[in-house]
Amino acid sequence: MVTYELTVILRNKETDSLIEKTKEILAKHGTTIQSDNSLGVKRLAYQIDGENEGYYLFMNVEIPGESVKKIISDFRLNSDILRYMFIKTKKAASA
């Protein structure tokens, strides 16, 4: 399992159901959500698919290495996910 910071920008409509759909996609591929922070609605720097605002969802997740590509392909199929970004984090050294 690899630890990632995942940021997802969702369309600003029916956000509760979109958050659940996003979490279902992650769960389908064996992802463990360590923390879940909703940053709320933010104005976008530029228009994405006709949207001026997006709902920002920030999560710390553990994903099996081979599942990231599958998650990305599922995210691409969902038109309500405007953008996403995976950032691999280093695990803290244990003393």
C-alpha positions in Angstrom: 0.0 0.0 0.0 1.3 3.4 -1.0 0.1 6.6 0.8 -1.1 9.5 -1.4 -2.7 12.9 -0.9 -5.6 13.1 -3.3 -7.3 16.3 -4.3 -10.5 16.0 -6.3 -12.5 19.0 -7.8 -16.2 18.1 -8.3 -18.9 20.0 -10.1 -20.8 22.3 -7.7 -24.1 20.4 -7.8 -25.5 17.6 -5.6 -22.1 17.5 -3.9 -23.1 14.9 -1.3 -24.0 12.3 -3.9 -20.8 13.2 -5.9 -18.6 12.7 -2.8 -20.2 9.3 -2.2 -19.6 8.3 -5.8 -16.0 9.3 -5.5 -15.5 7.3 -2.3 -17.3 4.3 -4.0 -14.8 4.4 -6.8 -11.9 4.5 -4.4 -13.4 1.7 -2.2 -13.9 -0.5 -5.3 -10.2 -0.5 -5.9 -9.2 -1.3 -2.3 -8.4 2.2 -1.1 -8.3 3.0 2.6 -9.2 6.6 3.4 -7.1 7.8 6.3 -8.6 11.4 6.5 -11.2 13.3 4.5 -11.3 17.1 4.4 -13.8 19.0 2.4 -12.5 22.4 1.5 -15.9 23.4 0.1 -16.8 25.5 -2.9 -14.0 27.6 -4.4 -13.9 29.8 -7.5 -11.8 28.2 -10.2 -8.9 30.2 -11.7 -10.2 29.4 -15.2 -13.4 27.8 -16.5 -13.4 24.0 -16.7 -16.2 22.3 -18.7 -18.3 25.5 -18.4 -17.9 25.6 -14.6 -16.6 28.7 -12.7 -16.8 27.1 -9.3 -15.8 23.6 -8.0 -16.2 21.6 -4.8 -12.7 20.7 -3.5 -12.2 17.4 -1.7 -8.9 16.6 -0.1 -8.1 13.1 1.2 -5.1 11.2 2.6 -5.5 7.6 1.2 -3.6 4.3 1.0 -3.9 2.7 -2.4 -2.4 -0.6 -3.7 0.2 0.4 -6.3 -1.5 -1.3 -9.3 -4.9 0.4 -8.5 -3.9 4.0 -9.2 -4.3 3.6 -13.0 -7.7 1.9 -12.6 -8.9 4.7 -10.3 -7.7 7.3 -12.9 -9.6 5.6 -15.7 -12.8 5.5 -13.6 -12.3 9.2 -12.7 -12.0 10.0 -16.4 -15.3 8.3 -17.1 -17.1 10.4 -14.5 -18.0 13.8 -16.1 -18.7 15.3 -12.6 -15.1 15.0 -11.6 -13.5 18.1 -13.1 -9.9 17.5 -12.0 -7.9 15.2 -9.7 -4.3 15.0 -8.5 -2.5 12.2 -6.7 0.7 13.1 -4.7 2.7 10.3 -3.3 3.8 11.0 0.3 6.6 9.6 2.3 5.9 7.6 5.4 7.2 9.0 8.6 10.2 7.2 10.0 9.4 5.2 13.1 11.7 5.6 16.1 
